[in-house]
């Protein structure tokens, strides 16, 4: 770094790495010419011979200088490409394509830069997903609490006050649990990875009941009948917060898009090492060719519920992404408008 720092103090070399290299190269190439001139100065060669030798040495030196500088300029192209790639990413968010087949220092610089930009972009995308997940899943419990408080207002005699307070406590406890586990994982740099959340061995029926209790205000207000006859009574090791988040979103959608007096069917089975859960409703449905649009970020399928309930258009995308990180899947099916919809997800049954 000493040579670099020394050259950097020269004004016309300060802003150009190429000029620094060119300057050193120029000096190095002209040392032989200087040697020839000194040699001729101390020898007794005839003037014509000395002049001829000097001109020959000068011509070859100039040719060598031009060729060397041109080659060095071309050798610096990889560094210029790295700079352009970094600037493009900073200014426009575009990741250029740098070659990764070279093994010298410049090749490793290009390879490392490409890898770093891809990782950085992935981290930015992950950050956006986490922020969206938080903003989306923080709203749902608040809607549930609003629904419960509305039921409390309608209950003039306070006959079910304790039951409503228990519901609020359950919603808040689950959400605090979700936030605590997620924040811990973010701090330990395991954010939403394969080991995203701790696996717990739980009763499948009880876990589904917990989520349904949280959603009970919407069920009661729309008089929707929830049928869970096809839920197996088994104990399974699963990432419970992932399970609750996905199931909660599917139930929210089912209740949102099912008219008053409709039905929602919940089924859950364990086969081998896979847990399969489905939520089927008798709601407004969708066209079969619209399936892929449902899972897009800011989905064009976003629409209000049967009673004007709001929708952000990101829930299904987040659920599918979250399940994929656990090795699971999420699918949707409908036979058409007003023919209901079925959402089904799978989760690997992990060991504790």
VOBA-1610 file (N, C-alpha, C; in pm, whole numbers, padded with zeros to 5 digits, always signed):
BEGIN
Unk+00081-00122+00000Unk+00000+00000+00000Unk+00085+00127+00000Unk+00214+00114+00040Unk+00298+00235+00046Unk+00318+00296-00092Unk+00346+00209-00191Unk+00365+00260-00328Unk+00236+00323-00378Unk+00126+00256-00353Unk-00004+00308-00397Unk-00033+00443-00331Unk-00007+00452-00201Unk-00032+00577-00128Unk+00058+00690-00178Unk+00183+00655-00209Unk+00278+00755-00258Unk+00232+00810-00393Unk+00194+00721-00485Unk+00148+00764-00617Unk+00016+00842-00607Unk-00063+00810-00508Unk-00193+00877-00493Unk-00177+01024-00454Unk-00061+01059-00403Unk-00038+01199-00364Unk-00001+01287-00483Unk+00028+01226-00598Unk+00060+01303-00719Unk-00073+01346-00783Unk-00099+01476-00799Unk-00232+01526-00841Unk-00291+01459-00964Unk-00213+01446-01073Unk-00274+01394-01197Unk-00290+01241-01194Unk-00233+01175-01091Unk-00250+01030-01077Unk-00357+00994-00974Unk-00405+01093-00899Unk-00490+01068-00783Unk-00619+00994-00816Unk-00682+01029-00929Unk-00815+00976-00959Unk-00815+00862-01060Unk-00698+00811-01094Unk-00694+00706-01196Unk-00594+00597-01158Unk-00648+00478-01132Unk-00563+00363-01104Unk-00485+00323-01230Unk-00551+00339-01345Unk-00486+00306-01472Unk-00362+00391-01493Unk-00373+00521-01467Unk-00258+00611-01486Unk-00143+00575-01393Unk-00177+00528-01275Unk-00072+00486-01182Unk+00009+00373-01244Unk-00061+00273-01300Unk+00007+00160-01362Unk+00084+00205-01487Unk+00018+00291-01567Unk+00083+00340-01688Unk+00213+00414-01655Unk+00211+00494-01550Unk+00329+00573-01514Unk+00447+00483-01477Unk+00420+00384-01393Unk+00526+00292-01354Unk+00578+00215-01476Unk+00484+00171-01562Unk+00522+00098-01682Unk+00607+00184-01775Unk+00566+00309-01791Unk+00639+00402-01877Unk+00783+00419-01831Unk+00797+00436-01699Unk+00931+00454-01644Unk+01014+00327-01665Unk+00952+00212-01640Unk+01023+00086-01653Unk+01069+00060-01795Unk+00983+00091-01891Unk+01018+00067-02031Unk+01130+00159-02077Unk+01135+00281-02026Unk+01234+00379-02073Unk+01368+00369-02002Unk+01377+00287-01903Unk+01507+00269-01838Unk+01613+00216-01936Unk+01579+00117-02022Unk+01680+00074-02120Unk+01724+00186-02214Unk+01629+00273-02257Unk+01665+00384-02344Unk+01762+00479-02274Unk+01734+00506-02147Unk+01824+00592-02071Unk+01962+00528-02060Unk+01964+00394-02045Unk+02092+00323-02038Unk+02171+00337-02167Unk+02100+00327-02281Unk+02166+00342-02411Unk+02225+00482-02424Unk+02151+00583-02386Unk+02197+00722-02397Unk+02322+00744-02311Unk+02319+00691-02187Unk+02436+00705-02098Unk+02556+00633-02158Unk+02530+00512-02213Unk+02639+00435-02274Unk+02704+00512-02389Unk+02618+00572-02476Unk+02670+00648-02590Unk+02746+00772-02544Unk+02703+00829-02433Unk+02767+00952-02383Unk+02911+00924-02340Unk+02936+00804-02285Unk+03070+00774-02233Unk+03155+00693-02330Unk+03104+00662-02450Unk+03185+00590-02549Unk+03223+00684-02663Unk+03316+00636-02747Unk+03369+00719-02855Unk+03316+00677-02992Unk+03188+00636-02998Unk+03130+00599-03126Unk+03117+00721-03216Unk+03130+00701-03348Unk+03109+00814-03441Unk+02967+00870-03421Unk+02954+01001-03450Unk+02824+01066-03431Unk+02712+01000-03511Unk+02743+00961-03635Unk+02639+00901-03718Unk+02591+00769-03660Unk+02686+00689-03613Unk+02650+00559-03554Unk+02573+00578-03424Unk+02618+00676-03342Unk+02550+00703-03215Unk+02408+00751-03238Unk+02394+00840-03340Unk+02259+00892-03371Unk+02168+00781-03420Unk+02223+00695-03506Unk+02143+00584-03560Unk+02100+00488-03449Unk+02193+00456-03360Unk+02162+00365-03250Unk+02058+00424-03156Unk+02071+00554-03133Unk+01976+00621-03044Unk+01835+00620-03104Unk+01826+00650-03235Unk+01695+00651-03302Unk+01631+00512-03301Unk+01714+00410-03328Unk+01662+00273-03326Unk+01608+00237-03187Unk+01686+00270-03084Unk+01645+00242-02946Unk+01518+00317-02911Unk+01507+00444-02958Unk+01390+00526-02929Unk+01264+00469-02995Unk+01279+00428-03122Unk+01164+00372-03194Unk+01113+00246-03126Unk+01208+00155-03095Unk+01167+00031-03030Unk+01105+00056-02891Unk+01161+00157-02823Unk+01107+00191-02691Unk+00964+00243-02702Unk+00939+00331-02801Unk+00804+00385-02821Unk+00704+00275-02860Unk+00749+00184-02948Unk+00662+00073-02987Unk+00631-00015-02867Unk+00733-00045-02789Unk+00714-00127-02669Unk+00622-00058-02569Unk+00641+00076-02556Unk+00557+00152-02463Unk+00410+00147-02506Unk+00383+00175-02632Unk+00245+00175-02681Unk+00180+00039-02667Unk+00255-00066-02704Unk+00201-00202-02695Unk+00172-00240-02550Unk+00265-00206-02461Unk+00248-00239-02320Unk+00128-00167-02259Unk+00119-00037-02288Unk+00007+00040-02233Unk-00127-00010-02285Unk-00131-00049-02412Unk-00256-00101-02469Unk-00296-00233-02404Unk-00195-00319-02382Unk-00223-00448-02317Unk-00268-00428-02172Unk-00202-00334-02103Unk-00240-00308-01964Unk-00382-00252-01956Unk-00413-00164-02051Unk-00549-00109-02056Unk-00652-00221-02069Unk-00624-00318-02156Unk-00717-00430-02174Unk-00721-00520-02051Unk-00606-00533-01984Unk-00603-00615-01864Unk-00683-00553-01749Unk-00701-00421-01755Unk-00776-00352-01650Unk-00928-00355-01674Unk-00969-00408-01789Unk-01113-00413-01819Unk-01193-00490-01714Unk-01144-00605-01661Unk-01220-00674-01556Unk-01249-00586-01435Unk-01150-00504-01394Unk-01171-00415-01280Unk-01275-00309-01314Unk-01269-00258-01438Unk-01370-00161-01481Unk-01509-00225-01484Unk-01517-00353-01526Unk-01645-00423-01528Unk-01702-00438-01387Unk-01614-00466-01293Unk-01658-00479-01154Unk-01716-00346-01105Unk-01644-00237-01136Unk-01692-00104-01094Unk-01828-00073-01158Unk-01842-00100-01288Unk-01969-00073-01357Unk-02081-00158-01297Unk-02051-00283-01266Unk-02152-00372-01208Unk-02199-00321-01072Unk-02104-00278-00990Unk-02139-00224-00858Unk-02223-00097-00872Unk-02183-00008-00965Unk-02258+00116-00985Unk-02400+00089-01035Unk-02414-00009-01126Unk-02546-00044-01178Unk-02636-00097-01067Unk-02576-00175-00976Unk-02658-00228-00867Unk-02698-00118-00768Unk-02603-00030-00738Unk-02631+00079-00644Unk-02733+00177-00702Unk-02716+00213-00829Unk-02801+00315-00890Unk-02936+00262-00937Unk-02937+00138-00992Unk-03060+00087-01053Unk-03106-00047-00999Unk-03030-00104-00907Unk-03070-00232-00851Unk-03056-00349-00948Unk-02973-00334-01051Unk-02955-00438-01152Unk-02825-00513-01126Unk-02835-00646-01121Unk-02715-00728-01102Unk-02662-00769-01239Unk-02544-00720-01275Unk-02483-00758-01402Unk-02430-00900-01395Unk-02386-00949-01508Unk-02335-01086-01514Unk-02185-01082-01538Unk-02108-01111-01433Unk-01963-01114-01443Unk-01916-01257-01467Unk-01811-01275-01549Unk-01761-01411-01576Unk-01703-01474-01450Unk-01716-01606-01439Unk-01667-01675-01319Unk-01574-01792-01353Unk-01511-01784-01470Unk-01425-01894-01516Unk-01277-01866-01499Unk-01241-01745-01457Unk-01099-01709-01444Unk-01052-01736-01301Unk-00923-01769-01287Unk-00871-01811-01156Unk-00764-01719-01100Unk-00728-01610-01171Unk-00629-01519-01115Unk-00698-01419-01023Unk-00621-01317-00977Unk-00676-01222-00881Unk-00797-01146-00937Unk-00787-01103-01063Unk-00899-01030-01124Unk-01020-01121-01139Unk-00995-01246-01176Unk-01105-01341-01190Unk-01173-01367-01057Unk-01094-01381-00949Unk-01153-01402-00817Unk-01230-01279-00770Unk-01179-01159-00807Unk-01250-01036-00773Unk-01387-01033-00839Unk-01393-01070-00968Unk-01521-01072-01038Unk-01615-01177-00979Unk-01560-01294-00951Unk-01641-01402-00895Unk-01696-01364-00757Unk-01608-01308-00673Unk-01652-01269-00537Unk-01753-01155-00541Unk-01732-01061-00636Unk-01827-00950-00648Unk-01964-01001-00691Unk-01966-01090-00790Unk-02093-01146-00838Unk-02165-01219-00724Unk-02092-01302-00652Unk-02150-01378-00542Unk-02203-01285-00433Unk-02124-01183-00400Unk-02164-01090-00294Unk-02290-01012-00331Unk-02298-00969-00457Unk-02417-00895-00501Unk-02541-00982-00498Unk-02527-01108-00540Unk-02641-01200-00538Unk-02686-01223-00394Unk-02590-01243-00304Unk-02625-01264-00163Unk-02688-01138-00103Unk-02633-01022-00137Unk-02687-00897-00086Unk-02829-00875-00135Unk-02852-00903-00264Unk-02986-00886-00319Unk-03083-00983-00254Unk-03035-01103-00227Unk-03120-01202-00159Unk-03154-01157-00018Unk-03058-01096+00052Unk-03084-01045+00187Unk-03184-00931+00184Unk-03172-00842+00084Unk-03268-00732+00071Unk-03408-00787+00046Unk-03417-00888-00043Unk-03547-00948-00072Unk-03602-01017+00052Unk-03513-01082+00128Unk-03556-01148+00251Unk-03606-01047+00353Unk-03537-00934+00359Unk-03580-00828+00451Unk-03719-00779+00415Unk-03743-00761+00284Unk-03875-00715+00241Unk-03983-00818+00275Unk-03950-00947+00257Unk-04048-01051+00290Unk-04078-01052+00439Unk-03972-01035+00520Unk-03993-01036+00665Unk-04077-00917+00708Unk-04047-00799+00653Unk-04125-00680+00686Unk-04271-00698+00645Unk-04291-00754+00525Unk-04428-00776+00477Unk-04499-00878+00564Unk-04426-00985+00602Unk-04486-01086+00689Unk-04529-01026+00821Unk-04442-00945+00880Unk-04476-00882+01008Unk-04597-00790+00993Unk-04593-00705+00891Unk-04701-00608+00875Unk-04834-00678+00847Unk-04827-00789+00771Unk-04950-00861+00738Unk-05004-00936+00859Unk-04915-01011+00928Unk-04961-01095+01037Unk-04984-01019+01167Unk-04937-00897+01175Unk-04971-00815+01291Unk-05113-00759+01281Unk-05162-00744+01157Unk-05296-00689+01138Unk-05405-00790+01178Unk-05384-00917+01142Unk-05490-01015+01164Unk-05533-01028+01310Unk-05439-01041+01406Unk-05483-01047+01545Unk-05556-00921+01590Unk-05515-00807+01538Unk-05584-00683+01575Unk-05728-00684+01525Unk-05749-00737+01405Unk-05886-00750+01355Unk-05967-00843+01445Unk-05903-00953+01492Unk-05973-01045+01580Unk-06011-00978+01711Unk-05917-00900+01766Unk-05946-00831+01892Unk-06058-00730+01872Unk-06056-00660+01758Unk-06165-00566+01729Unk-06299-00637+01724Unk-06299-00757+01662Unk-06423-00833+01655Unk-06472-00877+01791Unk-06378-00919+01877Unk-06417-00962+02012Unk-06473-00845+02092Unk-06407-00730+02085Unk-06457-00613+02160Unk-06595-00570+02109Unk-06619-00588+01980Unk-06751-00555+01926Unk-06857-00649+01983Unk-06821-00777+01997Unk-06915-00872+02059Unk-06942-00836+02204Unk-06838-00788+02274Unk-06856-00748+02413Unk-06951-00629+02425Unk-06943-00538+02329Unk-07036-00424+02331Unk-07180-00469+02309Unk-07197-00570+02224Unk-07332-00617+02194Unk-07391-00699+02309Unk-07302-00752+02393Unk-07348-00832+02507Unk-07378-00740+02625Unk-07498-00686+02626Unk-07533-00583+02726Unk-07528-00635+02869Unk-07555-00763+02889Unk-07560-00817+03025Unk-07426-00877+03070Unk-07327-00864+02986Unk-07194-00917+03019Unk-07197-01067+03054Unk-07287-01141+02990Unk-07298-01283+03019Unk-07174-01361+02975Unk-07108-01314+02871Unk-06992-01387+02817Unk-06864-01305+02829Unk-06862-01216+02926Unk-06747-01128+02942Unk-06617-01207+02962Unk-06620-01306+03052Unk-06499-01383+03081Unk-06452-01460+02958Unk-06547-01516+02883Unk-06511-01591+02762Unk-06445-01500+02660Unk-06500-01378+02645Unk-06442-01283+02549Unk-06302-01238+02594Unk-06285-01216+02723Unk-06153-01178+02774Unk-06052-01290+02754Unk-06098-01415+02770Unk-06009-01529+02745Unk-05966-01533+02599Unk-06059-01500+02508Unk-06026-01497+02366Unk-05919-01392+02337Unk-05938-01273+02396Unk-05840-01166+02375Unk-05704-01207+02429Unk-05703-01267+02548Unk-05576-01312+02607Unk-05509-01416+02519Unk-05587-01508+02463Unk-05532-01613+02377Unk-05470-01554+02251Unk-05541-01458+02189Unk-05490-01394+02067Unk-05359-01321+02096Unk-05357-01244+02204Unk-05238-01166+02239Unk-05121-01258+02273Unk-05148-01364+02348Unk-05042-01458+02387Unk-04978-01524+02265Unk-05063-01568+02172Unk-05010-01631+02051Unk-04927-01534+01969Unk-04973-01409+01962Unk-04899-01312+01881Unk-04766-01275+01946Unk-04765-01260+02077Unk-04640-01230+02148Unk-04543-01347+02131Unk-04595-01470+02138Unk-04512-01588+02117Unk-04451-01588+01978Unk-04533-01555+01879Unk-04486-01547+01741Unk-04375-01444+01726Unk-04397-01324+01782Unk-04299-01217+01771Unk-04169-01253+01842Unk-04180-01311+01961Unk-04060-01346+02037Unk-03973-01447+01962Unk-04036-01554+01913Unk-03961-01656+01841Unk-03898-01600+01713Unk-03976-01519+01643Unk-03925-01465+01516Unk-03809-01370+01540Unk-03820-01282+01638Unk-03713-01187+01667Unk-03587-01259+01713Unk-03602-01365+01791Unk-03486-01442+01834Unk-03415-01502+01714Unk-03495-01557+01622Unk-03434-01617+01502Unk-03366-01513+01415Unk-03424-01394+01407Unk-03362-01287+01329Unk-03229-01246+01391Unk-03226-01238+01522Unk-03104-01198+01590Unk-02993-01302+01573Unk-03029-01428+01564Unk-02929-01533+01548Unk-02900-01563+01403Unk-02947-01476+01314Unk-02919-01486+01170Unk-02971-01615+01108Unk-03083-01667+01162Unk-03145-01784+01101Unk-03280-01745+01043Unk-03293-01617+01005Unk-03423-01563+00967Unk-03488-01641+00854Unk-03597-01705+00884Unk-03679-01772+00786Unk-03602-01874+00702Unk-03500-01935+00760Unk-03428-02039+00691Unk-03497-02173+00709Unk-03427-02281+00677Unk-03488-02412+00689Unk-03522-02443+00834Unk-03438-02396+00927Unk-03465-02417+01069Unk-03532-02295+01131Unk-03622-02235+01056Unk-03680-02106+01091Unk-03732-02101+01234Unk-03817-02195+01275Unk-03876-02190+01407Unk-03866-02327+01474Unk-03872-02325+01603Unk-03855-02448+01680Unk-03969-02546+01652Unk-03932-02673+01639Unk-04031-02779+01620Unk-04084-02824+01755Unk-04216-02840+01763Unk-04279-02885+01886Unk-04370-03003+01854Unk-04380-03097+01946Unk-04471-03210+01931Unk-04604-03173+01995Unk-04708-03168+01913Unk-04837-03117+01959Unk-04951-03206+01911Unk-05066-03185+01973Unk-05189-03250+01928Unk-05243-03172+01810Unk-05264-03240+01699Unk-05310-03173+01577Unk-05446-03107+01598Unk-05537-03179+01663Unk-05671-03122+01686Unk-05665-02998+01774Unk-05581-03001+01877Unk-05572-02887+01968Unk-05513-02765+01898Unk-05411-02787+01812Unk-05352-02674+01741Unk-05453-02608+01648Unk-05531-02690+01578Unk-05633-02635+01489Unk-05740-02563+01569Unk-05776-02618+01685Unk-05876-02554+01771Unk-05829-02418+01820Unk-05699-02408+01853Unk-05645-02280+01899Unk-05663-02172+01793Unk-05632-02208+01669Unk-05645-02110+01560Unk-05792-02075+01537Unk-05879-02175+01545Unk-06023-02150+01524Unk-06080-02061+01635Unk-06033-02079+01757Unk-06080-01994+01868Unk-06043-01848+01842Unk-05923-01828+01790Unk-05879-01692+01758Unk-05970-01629+01652Unk-06018-01711+01559Unk-06101-01659+01449Unk-06249-01660+01482Unk-06287-01702+01601Unk-06428-01720+01635Unk-06514-01594+01620Unk-06463-01471+01645Unk-06549-01354+01626Unk-06601-01343+01482Unk-06516-01370+01384Unk-06561-01362+01245Unk-06661-01473+01214Unk-06639-01592+01272Unk-06732-01704+01252Unk-06869-01669+01309Unk-06869-01610+01427Unk-06997-01577+01491Unk-07068-01464+01418Unk-06994-01362+01376Unk-07058-01247+01313Unk-07121-01283+01179Unk-07061-01380+01108Unk-07116-01420+00977Unk-07194-01551+00984Unk-07205-01606+01106Unk-07281-01730+01127Unk-07234-01841+01033Unk-07102-01854+01024Unk-07043-01958+00939Unk-07026-02087+01020Unk-07063-02198+00960Unk-07050-02327+01025Unk-06914-02387+00990Unk-06834-02417+01094Unk-06702-02476+01074Unk-06708-02625+01107Unk-06667-02708+01012Unk-06675-02854+01028Unk-06534-02913+01028Unk-06500-02982+01137Unk-06364-03037+01153Unk-06365-03189+01170Unk-06466-03255+01116Unk-06480-03400+01133Unk-06362-03478+01074Unk-06295-03420+00975Unk-06188-03494+00906Unk-06049-03457+00958Unk-06042-03407+01080Unk-05913-03378+01142Unk-05872-03500+01224Unk-05759-03560+01192Unk-05713-03678+01264Unk-05668-03642+01405Unk-05696-03731+01497Unk-05655-03710+01636Unk-05518-03774+01656Unk-05415-03701+01609Unk-05279-03754+01618Unk-05187-03648+01679Unk-05073-03695+01728Unk-04970-03606+01781Unk-04857-03597+01679Unk-04818-03475+01644Unk-04717-03457+01539Unk-04612-03354+01579Unk-04486-03375+01538Unk-04382-03274+01559Unk-04377-03179+01439Unk-04412-03054+01461Unk-04417-02955+01352Unk-04368-02819+01403Unk-04327-02729+01310Unk-04298-02590+01349Unk-04431-02520+01375Unk-04471-02511+01499Unk-04607-02469+01532Unk-04641-02328+01486Unk-04545-02237+01495Unk-04576-02100+01456Unk-04596-02088+01306Unk-04522-02167+01229Unk-04545-02170+01085Unk-04683-02228+01058Unk-04715-02337+01126Unk-04845-02403+01110Unk-04959-02305+01140Unk-04949-02236+01253Unk-05056-02143+01292Unk-05067-02025+01196Unk-04951-01976+01152Unk-04954-01862+01061Unk-05023-01898+00930Unk-04986-02013+00872Unk-05044-02054+00744Unk-05192-02087+00760Unk-05225-02169+00859Unk-05365-02207+00880Unk-05449-02084+00910Unk-05396-01992+00991Unk-05470-01870+01023Unk-05501-01788+00899Unk-05405-01778+00808Unk-05428-01704+00683Unk-05532-01773+00596Unk-05525-01906+00587Unk-05622-01979+00506Unk-05763-01965+00563Unk-05775-01972+00695Unk-05907-01955+00757Unk-05958-01812+00741Unk-05867-01715+00754Unk-05908-01575+00731Unk-05970-01559+00593Unk-05904-01615+00492Unk-05955-01605+00356Unk-06089-01677+00342Unk-06098-01797+00401Unk-06222-01874+00390Unk-06339-01798+00452Unk-06319-01739+00570Unk-06426-01664+00636Unk-06456-01534+00561Unk-06351-01474+00507Unk-06367-01346+00437Unk-06450-01363+00310Unk-06424-01470+00236Unk-06488-01485+00105Unk-06607-01581+00106Unk-06652-01620+00225Unk-06771-01703+00237Unk-06887-01618+00287Unk-06999-01619+00219Unk-07115-01538+00263Unk-07169-01586+00397Unk-07246-01502+00462Unk-07308-01538+00590Unk-07390-01666+00574Unk-07379-01752+00673Unk-07451-01879+00669Unk-07380-01988+00592Unk-07261-01962+00539Unk-07187-02062+00463Unk-07116-02162+00551Unk-07037-02247+00488Unk-06966-02352+00561Unk-06817-02351+00526Unk-06736-02388+00624Unk-06592-02405+00604Unk-06553-02541+00661Unk-06486-02622+00580Unk-06446-02756+00619Unk-06294-02760+00639Unk-06251-02807+00753Unk-06108-02822+00782Unk-06076-02970+00793Unk-05975-03014+00718Unk-05932-03154+00723Unk-05782-03159+00744Unk-05735-03261+00817Unk-05591-03275+00842Unk-05558-03422+00859Unk-05458-03468+00786Unk-05416-03608+00795Unk-05264-03617+00796Unk-05214-03721+00859Unk-05069-03748+00860Unk-05045-03881+00790Unk-04965-03876+00684Unk-04928-03997+00612Unk-04777-04001+00600Unk-04720-04110+00651Unk-04574-04124+00652Unk-04511-04004+00723Unk-04428-03926+00651Unk-04360-03812+00714Unk-04416-03679+00665Unk-04541-03678+00620Unk-04600-03555+00567Unk-04736-03529+00631Unk-04753-03406+00676Unk-04882-03361+00728Unk-04954-03283+00619Unk-05078-03317+00591Unk-05157-03249+00488Unk-05281-03186+00553Unk-05297-03057+00531Unk-05410-02983+00588Unk-05483-02911+00475Unk-05615-02916+00475Unk-05693-02846+00373Unk-05804-02765+00437Unk-05832-02651+00374Unk-05943-02564+00416Unk-06032-02543+00295Unk-06155-02594+00303Unk-06250-02582+00191Unk-06369-02497+00234Unk-06409-02404+00148Unk-06521-02317+00182Unk-06629-02322+00075Unk-06742-02263+00106Unk-06855-02256+00011Unk-06870-02112-00038Unk-06757-02045-00055Unk-06756-01902-00086Unk-06759-01870-00234Unk-06701-01752-00266Unk-06716-01695-00400Unk-06625-01761-00503Unk-06520-01837-00458Unk-06436-01912-00551Unk-06361-01825-00651Unk-06309-01891-00755Unk-06234-01820-00859Unk-06226-01910-00982Unk-06183-01853-01094Unk-06166-01930-01217Unk-06043-02021-01205Unk-06049-02144-01256Unk-05934-02235-01244Unk-05804-02176-01301Unk-05816-02097-01408Unk-05695-02041-01469Unk-05634-01927-01386Unk-05699-01888-01278Unk-05648-01779-01194Unk-05564-01829-01077Unk-05540-01960-01071Unk-05469-02018-00957Unk-05333-01953-00935Unk-05253-01941-01042Unk-05117-01888-01028Unk-05117-01744-00978Unk-05218-01668-01018Unk-05224-01527-00977Unk-05245-01512-00827Unk-05310-01610-00766Unk-05339-01602-00623Unk-05210-01595-00541Unk-05106-01664-00589Unk-04982-01674-00510Unk-04879-01568-00545Unk-04913-01474-00631Unk-04821-01367-00665Unk-04816-01262-00555Unk-04698-01199-00542Unk-04686-01088-00447Unk-04770-00971-00498Unk-04845-00907-00408Unk-04942-00804-00448Unk-05034-00860-00557Unk-05094-00973-00524Unk-05175-01049-00619Unk-05283-00965-00686Unk-05297-00977-00819Unk-05407-00908-00888Unk-05543-00966-00850Unk-05542-01080-00778Unk-05666-01141-00731Unk-05716-01079-00602Unk-05639-00985-00546Unk-05679-00921-00422Unk-05815-00853-00438Unk-05907-00882-00347Unk-06042-00825-00354Unk-06103-00823-00215Unk-06206-00744-00199Unk-06272-00733-00069Unk-06356-00857-00043Unk-06380-00884+00087Unk-06461-00998+00126Unk-06608-00974+00100Unk-06690-01073+00136Unk-06834-01064+00109Unk-06903-00954+00188Unk-06837-00908+00295Unk-06894-00797+00372Unk-06799-00678+00374Unk-06720-00666+00267Unk-06629-00552+00253Unk-06501-00564+00330Unk-06466-00686+00377Unk-06342-00703+00452Unk-06221-00670+00364Unk-06123-00599+00418Unk-06007-00558+00337Unk-05915-00675+00306Unk-05833-00659+00202Unk-05736-00761+00163Unk-05611-00692+00112Unk-05493-00740+00157Unk-05366-00679+00114Unk-05306-00746-00010Unk-05352-00866-00043Unk-05301-00934-00163Unk-05163-00994-00147Unk-05117-01017-00023Unk-04983-01075-00002Unk-04987-01202+00082Unk-05100-01232+00144Unk-05108-01343+00238Unk-05069-01478+00179Unk-05126-01512+00064Unk-05098-01643+00005Unk-04953-01653-00043Unk-04900-01543-00094Unk-04759-01543-00137Unk-04668-01570-00018Unk-04694-01503+00094Unk-04613-01521+00213Unk-04625-01663+00267Unk-04746-01716+00268Unk-04767-01852+00318Unk-04691-01953+00233Unk-04698-01940+00103Unk-04630-02034+00014Unk-04479-02024+00032Unk-04428-01901+00046Unk-04285-01881+00067Unk-04241-01941+00201Unk-04320-01918+00304Unk-04287-01969+00437Unk-04288-02121+00439Unk-04388-02182+00374Unk-04394-02328+00368Unk-04278-02386+00288Unk-04242-02319+00179Unk-04132-02368+00095Unk-04004-02376+00175Unk-03982-02283+00266Unk-03861-02282+00347Unk-03862-02395+00450Unk-03978-02451+00474Unk-03988-02566+00564Unk-03997-02696+00486Unk-03988-02687+00352Unk-03999-02807+00270Unk-04142-02846+00240Unk-04237-02752+00261Unk-04378-02780+00238Unk-04429-02718+00109Unk-04559-02737+00083Unk-04622-02685-00038Unk-04756-02622-00004Unk-04806-02542-00097Unk-04939-02481-00083Unk-05005-02479-00221Unk-05126-02533-00230Unk-05199-02535-00357Unk-05340-02481-00337Unk-05402-02440-00448Unk-05539-02387-00444Unk-05620-02448-00557Unk-05751-02460-00535Unk-05838-02519-00636Unk-05978-02461-00623Unk-06042-02437-00735Unk-06181-02392-00739Unk-06241-02431-00873Unk-06370-02464-00872Unk-06438-02501-00996Unk-06500-02381-01066Unk-06484-02263-01006Unk-06537-02143-01070Unk-06602-02049-00971Unk-06644-01931-01018Unk-06709-01833-00931Unk-06830-01891-00858Unk-06838-01858-00728Unk-06950-01900-00641Unk-06959-02051-00623Unk-06847-02122-00648Unk-06845-02267-00629Unk-06745-02307-00520Unk-06708-02211-00437Unk-06618-02241-00328Unk-06473-02258-00371Unk-06385-02275-00273Unk-06242-02292-00301Unk-06181-02385-00197Unk-06075-02453-00235Unk-06003-02541-00145Unk-05855-02505-00148Unk-05801-02478-00031Unk-05657-02452-00018Unk-05597-02566+00064Unk-05489-02621+00016Unk-05426-02735+00084Unk-05276-02711+00099Unk-05224-02738+00219Unk-05080-02724+00239Unk-05023-02850+00304Unk-04895-02873+00278Unk-04825-02986+00337Unk-04706-02937+00416Unk-04670-03012+00519Unk-04553-02983+00600Unk-04483-03116+00633Unk-04353-03121+00616Unk-04281-03242+00660Unk-04296-03259+00811Unk-04317-03379+00855Unk-04326-03407+00998Unk-04185-03428+01048Unk-04135-03331+01124Unk-03996-03333+01168Unk-03983-03398+01306Unk-03863-03444+01334Unk-03837-03497+01466Unk-03801-03385+01560Unk-03833-03396+01685Unk-03809-03290+01782Unk-03659-03276+01806
//
